[in-house]
């Protein structure tokens, strides 16, 4: 299962664990992803999306349909068909 947000494109990044003695070992910072179902009344269908919590907050602010249309206008492939 890939750890990439379908809407924002957030993905894991690499960094270092730094010990008390300042030894550095590689680690990964994973995005906070959740699988969520949304109902889109304009299309009269349910959509399951894997998204980050920041995308959830944006959906709460704008609404799912408006957010998806805004991303489609930018050319982002969300995997959700709006037509």
Beta strands, then each sheet from edge to edge (+ up, - down):
strand 1: 13-18
strand 2: 24-29
strand 3: 33-40
strand 4: 45-52
sheet 1: 1+ 2-
sheet 2: 3+ 4-
end
